[in-house]
Amino acid sequence: MDDSKIFIVGANGQLGQALQSKYPTSQKADLDELDITDKESVFNYDWSNIEIILNAAAYTNVDGAETPEGRTAAWKVNSTAVSYLAEVARKNNITLVHISTDYVLDGSQNPHKEDESLAPLSVYGASKAAGDIAASSVSKYYILRTSWVIGEGKNFVRTMIELGKKGIAPAVVHDQVGRLTFTNTLVDAIHHLLITNCQHGTYNVSNDGESVSWADITRTIFHIAGFNLEVTNTTTADYYAGKEGIAPRPLNSTFDLGKIKAAGFEPHNWHEDLGDYIKKEINK
């Protein structure tokens, strides 16, 4: 696989940075060169030497998407832009790799399988679900449905480490359960699907291991980092009580990983990747 024929969309985000590290000679474009939310910008771009589009771009402010401005932005980036990329992929015989989310589901099934019907609870989830539909219109596509992503950027693990350093004992939700997904695991899954030419379609991808709550993950973070602080359980309803503009969240984000494993990919246990991540953060 020739890295120079890969185009990364959203190259500066957590996943985009990890993809650039994996594919150092890949292509990307600044906003003034390619605005994916502008139809003419996408259609007029020179795609002639591109064989794979890796779409890591997304509007991810879940609560912000509930506002009028955020709703417009979420739909432009998460749905409309994907439809433009999908059309380009169809016309140019390009493989489209698109990143999805647990928020396209309502959290009622445990675990979530790839053939589960879309049932988003929020504006963000609905916009991402529409993006999934657009991406699946391409003959050569991979949709990787993932959850709780941790990489280089603002994320839950870094926030909890900062609280621990300040001696703050937080109250963390205990009724949302799932698994962390580290960007190295997600990138390796993308690479595996591409180099082995796996069957096109949707694949659940997260780290492996037991499904736990955000509160339990925080306790694990504090234990590994050596913070002797107590974590208090709270519910999602209590945590957001009195706050306006809060998007509903799926309470269960656990994926069935059977399909990606059957394709020959074994995700790391999240404990393993979390330990490595914290050591790197603490030693900065």
Backbone as CSV, one residue per row, in Angstrom:
resi,resn,N_x,N_y,N_z,CA_x,CA_y,CA_z,C_x,C_y,C_z
1,MET,0.849,-1.195,0.000,0.000,0.000,0.000,0.884,1.245,0.000
2,ASP,0.624,2.143,-0.932,1.424,3.353,-1.099,0.837,4.483,-0.260
3,ASP,1.565,4.870,0.789,1.077,5.929,1.689,0.770,7.220,0.950
4,SER,1.520,7.513,-0.098,1.356,8.788,-0.795,0.022,8.889,-1.526
5,LYS,-0.684,7.755,-1.663,-1.987,7.764,-2.325,-3.137,7.731,-1.323
6,ILE,-2.791,7.962,-0.037,-3.787,8.060,1.034,-4.024,9.538,1.338
7,PHE,-5.288,9.914,1.463,-5.629,11.291,1.827,-6.344,11.261,3.181
8,ILE,-5.799,12.013,4.152,-6.377,12.051,5.498,-7.203,13.317,5.649
9,VAL,-8.475,13.148,5.929,-9.380,14.260,6.210,-9.487,14.392,7.728
10,GLY,-9.331,15.612,8.231,-9.330,15.793,9.688,-7.993,15.401,10.280
11,ALA,-6.922,15.769,9.603,-5.583,15.292,9.963,-5.059,15.855,11.281
12,ASN,-5.655,16.921,11.784,-5.126,17.543,13.002,-5.829,17.113,14.278
13,GLY,-6.831,16.265,14.168,-7.524,15.772,15.350,-6.772,14.625,16.016
14,GLN,-7.345,14.077,17.095,-6.679,12.982,17.828,-6.366,11.808,16.901
15,LEU,-7.366,11.359,16.160,-7.158,10.225,15.254,-6.325,10.645,14.054
16,GLY,-6.572,11.843,13.535,-5.827,12.316,12.377,-4.334,12.364,12.626
17,GLN,-3.937,12.805,13.830,-2.510,12.844,14.166,-1.918,11.434,14.195
18,ALA,-2.680,10.499,14.748,-2.201,9.112,14.800,-2.103,8.517,13.400
19,LEU,-3.024,8.868,12.521,-2.975,8.382,11.141,-1.777,8.966,10.398
20,GLN,-1.457,10.234,10.666,-0.280,10.828,10.033,1.002,10.131,10.476
21,SER,1.052,9.726,11.744,2.230,9.000,12.230,2.352,7.641,11.551
22,LYS,1.212,7.005,11.307,1.203,5.689,10.665,1.549,5.795,9.179
23,TYR,1.052,6.845,8.540,1.244,7.027,7.099,1.947,8.371,6.855
24,PRO,3.239,8.439,7.107,3.967,9.718,7.080,4.024,10.398,5.723
25,THR,3.868,9.655,4.644,3.913,10.285,3.319,2.511,10.496,2.733
26,SER,1.503,10.319,3.580,0.130,10.522,3.121,-0.135,11.993,2.832
27,GLN,-1.249,12.253,2.161,-1.616,13.617,1.788,-2.682,14.173,2.730
28,LYS,-2.717,15.483,2.848,-3.766,16.195,3.573,-3.849,17.575,2.947
29,ALA,-4.847,18.354,3.338,-4.983,19.707,2.793,-5.493,20.633,3.881
30,ASP,-4.978,21.842,3.900,-5.485,22.843,4.819,-6.862,23.301,4.359
31,LEU,-7.575,23.990,5.265,-8.945,24.411,4.988,-9.038,25.318,3.766
32,ASP,-8.012,26.139,3.547,-8.065,27.046,2.390,-7.878,26.291,1.071
33,GLU,-7.358,25.072,1.161,-7.205,24.234,-0.038,-8.418,23.327,-0.240
34,LEU,-8.955,22.820,0.861,-10.083,21.890,0.782,-10.997,22.084,1.986
35,ASP,-12.172,22.635,1.735,-13.212,22.765,2.762,-14.240,21.679,2.486
36,ILE,-14.235,20.635,3.305,-15.092,19.477,3.025,-16.580,19.799,3.144
37,THR,-16.926,20.923,3.768,-18.340,21.295,3.874,-18.821,22.104,2.666
38,ASP,-17.896,22.400,1.750,-18.233,23.163,0.548,-18.193,22.239,-0.666
39,LYS,-19.325,22.084,-1.306,-19.456,21.125,-2.411,-18.451,21.377,-3.529
40,GLU,-18.340,22.625,-3.953,-17.425,22.940,-5.058,-15.975,22.692,-4.668
41,SER,-15.639,23.008,-3.408,-14.277,22.783,-2.927,-13.907,21.306,-3.008
42,VAL,-14.828,20.453,-2.612,-14.582,19.002,-2.639,-14.532,18.487,-4.074
43,PHE,-15.497,18.887,-4.883,-15.592,18.350,-6.242,-14.476,18.863,-7.150
44,ASN,-13.963,20.056,-6.862,-12.909,20.630,-7.712,-11.503,20.234,-7.281
45,TYR,-11.385,19.564,-6.141,-10.063,19.138,-5.676,-9.544,18.029,-6.599
46,ASP,-8.241,17.960,-6.747,-7.643,16.954,-7.625,-7.485,15.625,-6.866
47,TRP,-8.388,14.704,-7.129,-8.383,13.395,-6.467,-7.742,12.310,-7.340
48,SER,-7.145,12.696,-8.441,-6.714,11.719,-9.449,-5.654,10.751,-8.941
49,ASN,-4.859,11.153,-7.952,-3.790,10.275,-7.462,-4.109,9.676,-6.098
50,ILE,-5.389,9.744,-5.695,-5.801,9.239,-4.384,-6.506,7.892,-4.541
51,GLU,-6.090,6.920,-3.746,-6.730,5.604,-3.768,-7.562,5.347,-2.509
52,ILE,-7.206,6.036,-1.405,-7.899,5.816,-0.124,-8.134,7.164,0.547
53,ILE,-9.367,7.429,0.951,-9.688,8.582,1.789,-9.958,8.074,3.197
54,LEU,-9.215,8.605,4.157,-9.431,8.280,5.569,-10.134,9.473,6.207
55,ASN,-11.407,9.348,6.488,-12.169,10.482,7.017,-12.212,10.446,8.547
56,ALA,-11.313,11.229,9.147,-11.257,11.338,10.606,-11.843,12.667,11.079
57,ALA,-12.480,13.411,10.173,-13.060,14.702,10.533,-14.432,14.503,11.154
58,ALA,-14.722,15.276,12.190,-16.049,15.211,12.803,-16.268,16.426,13.693
59,TYR,-17.523,16.856,13.786,-17.938,17.808,14.805,-18.327,16.955,15.999
60,THR,-17.598,17.066,17.115,-17.776,16.130,18.237,-18.263,16.782,19.521
61,ASN,-18.654,18.059,19.469,-19.181,18.723,20.659,-20.628,18.273,20.858
62,VAL,-20.798,17.211,21.624,-22.107,16.559,21.760,-23.166,17.519,22.280
63,ASP,-22.840,18.275,23.309,-23.807,19.229,23.857,-23.925,20.463,22.976
64,GLY,-22.808,20.895,22.398,-22.835,22.052,21.503,-23.747,21.835,20.312
65,ALA,-23.889,20.587,19.873,-24.735,20.274,18.724,-26.220,20.486,19.017
66,GLU,-26.565,20.663,20.290,-27.957,20.918,20.648,-28.341,22.387,20.464
67,THR,-27.355,23.251,20.235,-27.631,24.672,20.010,-27.898,24.905,18.526
68,PRO,-28.577,26.016,18.163,-28.839,26.260,16.736,-27.573,26.303,15.890
69,GLU,-26.530,27.002,16.378,-25.281,27.090,15.614,-24.589,25.736,15.539
70,GLY,-24.560,25.040,16.674,-23.914,23.736,16.718,-24.632,22.702,15.873
71,ARG,-25.967,22.781,15.857,-26.744,21.843,15.049,-26.369,21.977,13.574
72,THR,-26.276,23.216,13.117,-25.899,23.458,11.726,-24.493,22.932,11.439
73,ALA,-23.550,23.233,12.336,-22.162,22.792,12.145,-22.048,21.275,12.159
74,ALA,-22.749,20.629,13.089,-22.699,19.163,13.191,-23.194,18.505,11.912
75,TRP,-24.299,18.992,11.374,-24.841,18.386,10.158,-23.965,18.663,8.946
76,LYS,-23.354,19.841,8.900,-22.471,20.158,7.775,-21.258,19.245,7.747
77,VAL,-20.615,19.045,8.921,-19.375,18.261,8.981,-19.657,16.759,9.005
78,ASN,-20.628,16.354,9.791,-20.846,14.922,10.040,-21.712,14.239,8.996
79,SER,-22.466,15.006,8.231,-23.359,14.403,7.251,-23.128,14.929,5.843
80,THR,-23.353,16.237,5.659,-23.235,16.808,4.307,-21.848,16.587,3.718
81,ALA,-20.812,16.881,4.507,-19.439,16.716,4.022,-19.152,15.260,3.648
82,VAL,-19.685,14.335,4.433,-19.465,12.915,4.140,-20.130,12.535,2.813
83,SER,-21.290,13.115,2.550,-21.959,12.831,1.273,-21.120,13.330,0.091
84,TYR,-20.441,14.465,0.272,-19.557,14.971,-0.788,-18.369,14.026,-0.994
85,LEU,-17.748,13.611,0.110,-16.608,12.685,0.018,-17.036,11.357,-0.596
86,ALA,-18.229,10.906,-0.245,-18.734,9.641,-0.788,-18.928,9.747,-2.298
87,GLU,-19.435,10.885,-2.765,-19.634,11.054,-4.204,-18.302,11.074,-4.941
88,VAL,-17.324,11.753,-4.360,-15.978,11.771,-4.939,-15.399,10.358,-4.995
89,ALA,-15.592,9.601,-3.920,-15.077,8.226,-3.864,-15.733,7.360,-4.933
90,ARG,-17.033,7.507,-5.115,-17.744,6.726,-6.126,-17.238,7.059,-7.535
91,LYS,-17.087,8.343,-7.816,-16.698,8.769,-9.164,-15.259,8.402,-9.506
92,ASN,-14.400,8.304,-8.472,-12.974,8.084,-8.711,-12.485,6.706,-8.270
93,ASN,-13.423,5.810,-7.957,-13.079,4.449,-7.525,-12.121,4.455,-6.331
94,ILE,-12.397,5.330,-5.364,-11.584,5.473,-4.157,-12.228,4.697,-3.006
95,THR,-11.394,4.074,-2.197,-11.885,3.427,-0.976,-12.086,4.503,0.097
96,LEU,-13.271,4.519,0.695,-13.580,5.490,1.747,-13.599,4.793,3.102
97,VAL,-12.754,5.278,4.011,-12.745,4.791,5.397,-13.334,5.892,6.267
98,HIS,-14.407,5.580,6.947,-15.158,6.586,7.711,-15.293,6.148,9.165
99,ILE,-15.100,7.102,10.078,-15.165,6.787,11.503,-16.539,7.143,12.063
100,SER,-17.183,6.159,12.641,-18.502,6.330,13.244,-18.379,6.308,14.771
101,THR,-19.498,6.221,15.451,-19.525,6.383,16.908,-20.653,5.579,17.544
102,ASP,-20.491,5.303,18.833,-21.546,4.641,19.591,-22.803,5.507,19.673
103,TYR,-22.673,6.806,19.455,-23.821,7.712,19.574,-24.836,7.564,18.448
104,VAL,-24.550,6.750,17.429,-25.561,6.484,16.399,-26.568,5.449,16.901
105,LEU,-26.317,4.902,18.089,-27.177,3.896,18.706,-27.759,4.443,20.011
106,ASP,-28.813,3.799,20.510,-29.474,4.337,21.707,-28.993,3.700,23.015
107,GLY,-28.067,2.753,22.917,-27.515,2.144,24.127,-28.381,1.082,24.753
108,SER,-29.436,0.658,24.066,-30.371,-0.299,24.670,-29.921,-1.744,24.512
109,GLN,-29.036,-2.022,23.556,-28.587,-3.401,23.345,-27.206,-3.612,23.965
110,ASN,-26.946,-4.817,24.397,-25.675,-5.141,25.035,-25.271,-6.569,24.675
111,PRO,-24.180,-6.729,23.897,-23.385,-5.660,23.273,-23.996,-5.233,21.943
112,HIS,-23.483,-4.128,21.401,-23.951,-3.641,20.108,-23.276,-4.412,18.985
113,LYS,-24.073,-4.879,18.030,-23.538,-5.554,16.852,-23.666,-4.651,15.629
114,GLU,-22.919,-4.992,14.595,-22.858,-4.132,13.414,-24.193,-3.993,12.704
115,ASP,-25.058,-5.005,12.804,-26.326,-4.947,12.070,-27.454,-4.320,12.880
116,GLU,-27.129,-3.769,14.042,-28.149,-3.101,14.849,-28.666,-1.867,14.118
117,SER,-29.959,-1.637,14.192,-30.555,-0.481,13.524,-30.082,0.819,14.162
118,LEU,-29.858,1.833,13.330,-29.473,3.143,13.823,-30.600,3.718,14.683
119,ALA,-30.236,4.284,15.838,-31.245,4.836,16.755,-30.624,5.939,17.607
120,PRO,-30.154,7.014,16.983,-29.472,8.068,17.735,-30.413,8.801,18.687
121,LEU,-29.863,9.241,19.813,-30.633,9.957,20.816,-30.466,11.472,20.722
122,SER,-29.405,11.924,20.065,-29.030,13.339,20.090,-28.839,13.881,18.680
123,VAL,-28.697,15.201,18.574,-28.406,15.823,17.288,-27.073,15.318,16.748
124,TYR,-26.062,15.293,17.636,-24.758,14.767,17.226,-24.907,13.346,16.692
125,GLY,-25.590,12.491,17.427,-25.770,11.107,17.006,-26.503,10.995,15.681
126,ALA,-27.534,11.829,15.499,-28.298,11.800,14.250,-27.442,12.240,13.071
127,SER,-26.624,13.277,13.281,-25.759,13.747,12.188,-24.724,12.695,11.815
128,LYS,-24.200,12.000,12.822,-23.224,10.936,12.533,-23.904,9.749,11.851
129,ALA,-25.129,9.432,12.245,-25.864,8.333,11.606,-26.097,8.638,10.130
130,ALA,-26.434,9.891,9.834,-26.625,10.283,8.437,-25.317,10.150,7.661
131,GLY,-24.199,10.470,8.322,-22.893,10.298,7.693,-22.596,8.841,7.394
132,ASP,-22.996,7.953,8.302,-22.810,6.520,8.075,-23.574,6.071,6.823
133,ILE,-24.799,6.553,6.701,-25.620,6.182,5.543,-24.965,6.658,4.250
134,ALA,-24.432,7.892,4.286,-23.761,8.431,3.103,-22.519,7.621,2.751
135,ALA,-21.719,7.294,3.767,-20.481,6.541,3.525,-20.764,5.157,2.957
136,SER,-21.864,4.545,3.388,-22.183,3.185,2.946,-22.698,3.132,1.513
137,SER,-22.876,4.310,0.893,-23.310,4.344,-0.510,-22.146,4.093,-1.472
138,VAL,-20.917,4.085,-0.940,-19.723,3.853,-1.761,-19.519,2.343,-1.913
139,SER,-19.093,1.909,-3.082,-18.927,0.461,-3.285,-17.781,-0.096,-2.450
140,LYS,-16.711,0.704,-2.282,-15.566,0.274,-1.479,-15.484,1.160,-0.232
141,TYR,-16.080,0.687,0.858,-16.087,1.503,2.082,-15.849,0.646,3.317
142,TYR,-15.243,1.276,4.306,-15.162,0.707,5.652,-15.682,1.763,6.625
143,ILE,-16.673,1.413,7.403,-17.119,2.257,8.514,-16.639,1.593,9.791
144,LEU,-15.839,2.323,10.566,-15.370,1.810,11.855,-16.151,2.513,12.956
145,ARG,-17.006,1.760,13.615,-17.828,2.322,14.695,-17.062,2.165,16.008
146,THR,-16.795,3.278,16.657,-15.915,3.260,17.812,-16.492,4.067,18.967
147,SER,-15.797,4.066,20.098,-16.309,4.742,21.296,-15.157,5.213,22.180
148,TRP,-15.399,6.296,22.914,-14.532,6.729,24.010,-13.063,6.815,23.568
149,VAL,-12.820,7.610,22.541,-11.502,7.662,21.903,-10.502,8.469,22.743
150,ILE,-9.295,7.917,22.875,-8.206,8.544,23.630,-6.969,8.619,22.744
151,GLY,-6.430,9.836,22.590,-5.227,10.015,21.780,-4.509,11.288,22.167
152,GLU,-3.911,11.933,21.175,-3.190,13.190,21.408,-4.165,14.348,21.255
153,GLY,-4.628,14.876,22.367,-5.604,15.950,22.355,-6.365,15.945,23.659
154,LYS,-7.331,16.834,23.776,-8.139,16.885,24.989,-8.994,15.629,25.073
155,ASN,-8.896,14.916,26.188,-9.693,13.705,26.346,-9.899,13.387,27.831
156,PHE,-10.715,12.396,28.098,-11.106,12.057,29.466,-9.913,11.676,30.334
157,VAL,-9.015,10.864,29.813,-7.880,10.399,30.620,-7.005,11.571,31.034
158,ARG,-6.714,12.460,30.107,-5.895,13.631,30.437,-6.600,14.527,31.463
159,THR,-7.914,14.670,31.327,-8.666,15.484,32.290,-8.573,14.894,33.691
160,MET,-8.720,13.582,33.802,-8.661,12.931,35.115,-7.251,12.998,35.710
161,ILE,-6.232,12.884,34.869,-4.857,13.014,35.366,-4.626,14.413,35.933
162,GLU,-5.141,15.425,35.250,-4.990,16.800,35.734,-5.709,16.991,37.062
163,LEU,-6.894,16.400,37.209,-7.608,16.486,38.488,-6.818,15.791,39.584
164,GLY,-6.249,14.626,39.253,-5.451,13.887,40.232,-4.237,14.661,40.687
165,LYS,-3.580,15.322,39.747,-2.406,16.127,40.102,-2.771,17.268,41.044
166,LYS,-3.997,17.767,40.921,-4.457,18.876,41.764,-5.068,18.393,43.082
167,GLY,-5.117,17.065,43.257,-5.670,16.513,44.489,-7.181,16.554,44.562
168,ILE,-7.824,16.652,43.418,-9.286,16.718,43.374,-9.868,15.313,43.277
169,ALA,-10.777,14.995,44.198,-11.462,13.705,44.190,-12.809,13.886,43.485
170,PRO,-12.971,13.428,42.253,-14.162,13.757,41.469,-15.339,12.801,41.686
171,ALA,-16.520,13.299,41.346,-17.709,12.452,41.197,-17.837,12.161,39.707
172,VAL,-17.919,10.882,39.351,-17.906,10.478,37.937,-19.077,9.535,37.678
173,VAL,-19.658,9.647,36.492,-20.847,8.841,36.190,-20.525,7.344,36.206
174,HIS,-21.451,6.611,36.781,-21.274,5.168,36.962,-22.295,4.360,36.152
175,ASP,-23.204,5.066,35.466,-24.250,4.341,34.734,-24.039,4.370,33.222
176,GLN,-22.929,4.932,32.762,-22.528,4.798,31.361,-21.372,3.808,31.313
177,VAL,-21.540,2.725,30.549,-20.509,1.684,30.515,-20.045,1.431,29.084
178,GLY,-18.783,1.031,28.966,-18.216,0.733,27.660,-16.734,0.445,27.787
179,ARG,-16.008,0.622,26.692,-14.558,0.416,26.695,-13.882,1.629,26.045
180,LEU,-12.702,1.946,26.518,-11.895,2.973,25.880,-11.407,2.461,24.521
181,THR,-11.165,3.410,23.609,-10.542,3.086,22.326,-9.347,4.006,22.155
182,PHE,-8.158,3.462,22.192,-6.955,4.265,21.993,-6.675,4.374,20.498
183,THR,-6.201,5.556,20.111,-6.033,5.802,18.681,-5.078,4.817,18.026
184,ASN,-4.085,4.310,18.767,-3.175,3.336,18.154,-3.917,2.053,17.771
185,THR,-4.867,1.639,18.607,-5.670,0.456,18.298,-6.571,0.719,17.093
186,LEU,-7.180,1.901,17.048,-8.062,2.242,15.937,-7.287,2.335,14.626
187,VAL,-6.118,2.952,14.664,-5.281,3.062,13.464,-4.831,1.682,12.994
188,ASP,-4.438,0.829,13.937,-4.003,-0.522,13.565,-5.150,-1.317,12.934
189,ALA,-6.375,-1.091,13.425,-7.539,-1.774,12.849,-7.790,-1.291,11.421
190,ILE,-7.699,0.016,11.210,-7.851,0.568,9.859,-6.806,-0.043,8.922
191,HIS,-5.558,-0.060,9.382,-4.459,-0.590,8.564,-4.692,-2.065,8.226
192,HIS,-5.149,-2.810,9.211,-5.397,-4.242,8.992,-6.470,-4.449,7.920
193,LEU,-7.567,-3.712,8.016,-8.636,-3.856,7.028,-8.146,-3.532,5.623
194,LEU,-7.314,-2.515,5.525,-6.832,-2.084,4.218,-5.815,-3.045,3.609
195,ILE,-4.827,-3.463,4.401,-3.753,-4.282,3.815,-4.188,-5.721,3.564
196,THR,-5.211,-6.178,4.299,-5.697,-7.542,4.092,-6.888,-7.573,3.137
197,ASN,-7.292,-6.374,2.672,-8.407,-6.270,1.726,-9.641,-7.002,2.252
198,CYS,-9.966,-6.722,3.505,-11.123,-7.367,4.139,-12.412,-6.961,3.435
199,GLN,-13.432,-7.756,3.660,-14.746,-7.461,3.093,-15.192,-6.056,3.517
200,HIS,-15.706,-5.314,2.562,-16.148,-3.961,2.870,-17.404,-3.996,3.749
201,GLY,-17.578,-2.933,4.535,-18.743,-2.867,5.406,-18.434,-2.150,6.707
202,THR,-19.292,-2.372,7.690,-19.156,-1.724,8.995,-18.519,-2.680,9.994
203,TYR,-17.575,-2.163,10.774,-16.880,-2.952,11.788,-16.884,-2.187,13.115
204,ASN,-17.278,-2.874,14.176,-17.107,-2.309,15.514,-15.636,-2.397,15.899
205,VAL,-15.093,-1.290,16.410,-13.693,-1.293,16.846,-13.564,-0.500,18.142
206,SER,-13.116,-1.184,19.180,-12.703,-0.530,20.426,-11.578,-1.390,20.987
207,ASN,-10.991,-0.948,22.075,-10.077,-1.855,22.772,-10.889,-3.012,23.355
208,ASP,-10.213,-4.096,23.643,-10.864,-5.266,24.234,-10.809,-5.142,25.763
209,GLY,-11.358,-6.120,26.448,-11.370,-6.108,27.903,-12.777,-5.950,28.441
210,GLU,-12.893,-5.942,29.752,-14.224,-5.850,30.345,-14.828,-4.470,30.098
211,SER,-16.140,-4.454,30.053,-16.861,-3.196,29.898,-17.094,-2.606,31.283
212,VAL,-16.702,-1.347,31.455,-16.770,-0.710,32.777,-17.329,0.712,32.650
213,SER,-17.581,1.336,33.785,-18.111,2.695,33.791,-16.983,3.717,33.753
214,TRP,-17.355,4.977,33.483,-16.385,6.068,33.532,-15.791,6.198,34.933
215,ALA,-16.613,5.949,35.946,-16.105,6.016,37.326,-15.050,4.944,37.574
216,ASP,-15.298,3.726,37.072,-14.324,2.646,37.241,-13.031,2.942,36.484
217,ILE,-13.166,3.532,35.304,-11.968,3.909,34.538,-11.162,4.949,35.311
218,THR,-11.859,5.898,35.933,-11.165,6.916,36.728,-10.407,6.285,37.882
219,ARG,-11.018,5.323,38.547,-10.320,4.624,39.647,-9.064,3.928,39.121
220,THR,-9.163,3.323,37.944,-8.000,2.653,37.352,-6.911,3.672,37.021
221,ILE,-7.310,4.818,36.469,-6.345,5.885,36.162,-5.625,6.324,37.431
222,PHE,-6.376,6.577,38.490,-5.778,7.051,39.742,-4.853,6.001,40.349
223,HIS,-5.245,4.727,40.228,-4.407,3.641,40.759,-3.082,3.568,40.009
224,ILE,-3.148,3.596,38.674,-1.926,3.498,37.870,-1.036,4.712,38.097
225,ALA,-1.662,5.897,38.204,-0.898,7.144,38.348,-0.424,7.383,39.780
226,GLY,-0.927,6.577,40.735,-0.510,6.724,42.132,-1.208,7.848,42.873
227,PHE,-2.426,8.210,42.435,-3.197,9.239,43.139,-4.079,8.566,44.188
228,ASN,-3.859,8.859,45.446,-4.643,8.271,46.521,-5.886,9.120,46.766
229,LEU,-6.824,9.056,45.819,-8.033,9.877,45.879,-9.269,9.001,45.672
230,GLU,-10.342,9.338,46.356,-11.578,8.562,46.254,-12.435,9.103,45.117
231,VAL,-12.968,8.188,44.315,-13.871,8.555,43.227,-15.291,8.207,43.645
232,THR,-16.180,9.181,43.578,-17.569,8.987,43.979,-18.431,8.683,42.763
233,ASN,-19.274,7.664,42.881,-20.201,7.337,41.794,-21.344,8.340,41.752
234,THR,-21.752,8.704,40.539,-22.954,9.502,40.356,-23.665,9.001,39.105
235,THR,-24.920,9.393,38.944,-25.659,9.007,37.744,-25.557,10.118,36.707
236,THR,-25.820,9.761,35.459,-25.809,10.762,34.400,-26.833,11.853,34.693
237,ALA,-28.011,11.441,35.171,-29.075,12.415,35.472,-28.639,13.377,36.562
238,ASP,-28.028,12.852,37.619,-27.600,13.729,38.719,-26.436,14.628,38.296
239,TYR,-25.530,14.090,37.504,-24.354,14.860,37.088,-24.766,16.100,36.285
240,TYR,-25.791,15.942,35.449,-26.216,17.051,34.591,-27.442,17.790,35.129
241,ALA,-27.883,17.458,36.326,-29.079,18.092,36.888,-28.925,19.611,36.939
242,GLY,-29.950,20.305,36.451,-29.938,21.764,36.485,-29.183,22.414,35.345
243,LYS,-28.536,21.622,34.501,-27.793,22.178,33.375,-28.658,22.112,32.115
244,GLU,-28.670,23.183,31.354,-29.469,23.235,30.135,-28.636,22.853,28.911
245,GLY,-29.333,22.394,27.872,-28.671,22.095,26.604,-27.810,20.854,26.632
246,ILE,-28.123,19.915,27.522,-27.344,18.676,27.621,-27.962,17.609,26.721
247,ALA,-27.149,17.040,25.862,-27.624,16.006,24.942,-27.802,14.679,25.672
248,PRO,-28.817,13.898,25.319,-28.934,12.552,25.876,-27.793,11.670,25.384
249,ARG,-27.359,10.783,26.251,-26.233,9.914,25.941,-26.624,8.451,26.057
250,PRO,-26.087,7.580,25.198,-26.346,6.143,25.372,-25.679,5.646,26.650
251,LEU,-26.397,4.878,27.455,-25.831,4.404,28.711,-24.960,3.170,28.519
252,ASN,-25.184,2.455,27.423,-24.317,1.311,27.131,-23.630,1.515,25.788
253,SER,-22.298,1.503,25.799,-21.510,1.701,24.577,-20.630,0.504,24.269
254,THR,-20.973,-0.651,24.818,-20.149,-1.847,24.635,-20.395,-2.479,23.273
255,PHE,-19.326,-2.659,22.518,-19.422,-3.252,21.194,-19.089,-4.741,21.217
256,ASP,-19.801,-5.487,20.393,-19.410,-6.856,20.073,-18.248,-6.755,19.085
257,LEU,-17.105,-7.323,19.442,-15.905,-7.229,18.606,-15.678,-8.483,17.757
258,GLY,-16.681,-9.325,17.683,-16.522,-10.592,16.980,-16.181,-10.453,15.514
259,LYS,-16.755,-9.455,14.833,-16.536,-9.318,13.392,-15.111,-8.896,13.073
260,ILE,-14.579,-7.911,13.810,-13.208,-7.459,13.542,-12.200,-8.537,13.939
261,LYS,-12.523,-9.317,14.979,-11.637,-10.420,15.368,-11.657,-11.527,14.317
262,ALA,-12.843,-11.796,13.770,-12.960,-12.815,12.723,-12.196,-12.400,11.474
263,ALA,-12.016,-11.080,11.299,-11.241,-10.572,10.165,-9.746,-10.654,10.418
264,GLY,-9.353,-11.153,11.598,-7.940,-11.378,11.891,-7.272,-10.309,12.730
265,PHE,-8.067,-9.364,13.275,-7.489,-8.291,14.088,-7.838,-8.508,15.556
266,GLU,-6.825,-8.441,16.410,-7.024,-8.604,17.852,-6.754,-7.285,18.566
267,PRO,-7.796,-6.581,19.019,-7.584,-5.310,19.728,-6.860,-5.523,21.054
268,HIS,-6.037,-4.553,21.435,-5.386,-4.603,22.745,-6.427,-4.487,23.853
269,ASN,-6.109,-5.055,25.019,-6.925,-4.814,26.207,-6.752,-3.352,26.614
270,TRP,-7.840,-2.701,26.983,-7.749,-1.263,27.293,-6.861,-0.991,28.508
271,HIS,-6.766,-1.952,29.440,-5.867,-1.790,30.588,-4.421,-1.610,30.125
272,GLU,-4.032,-2.400,29.138,-2.660,-2.367,28.612,-2.351,-1.006,27.998
273,ASP,-3.227,-0.551,27.103,-2.992,0.735,26.446,-3.124,1.902,27.426
274,LEU,-4.023,1.778,28.396,-4.185,2.844,29.393,-2.921,2.984,30.238
275,GLY,-2.347,1.859,30.636,-1.118,1.901,31.423,0.008,2.581,30.678
276,ASP,0.164,2.237,29.397,1.216,2.859,28.581,0.957,4.350,28.412
277,TYR,-0.299,4.701,28.200,-0.664,6.102,27.971,-0.387,6.945,29.213
278,ILE,-0.770,6.433,30.381,-0.583,7.198,31.619,0.899,7.375,31.926
279,LYS,1.682,6.330,31.740,3.125,6.444,32.000,3.744,7.536,31.143
280,LYS,3.320,7.600,29.881,3.841,8.617,28.967,3.394,10.012,29.416
281,GLU,2.155,10.128,29.871,1.638,11.426,30.300,2.314,11.907,31.587
282,ILE,2.500,10.999,32.526,3.087,11.348,33.809,4.560,11.766,33.653
283,ASN,5.234,11.137,32.693,6.668,11.387,32.508,6.972,12.552,31.559
284,LYS,5.943,13.279,31.140,6.166,14.414,30.234,6.976,15.515,30.916
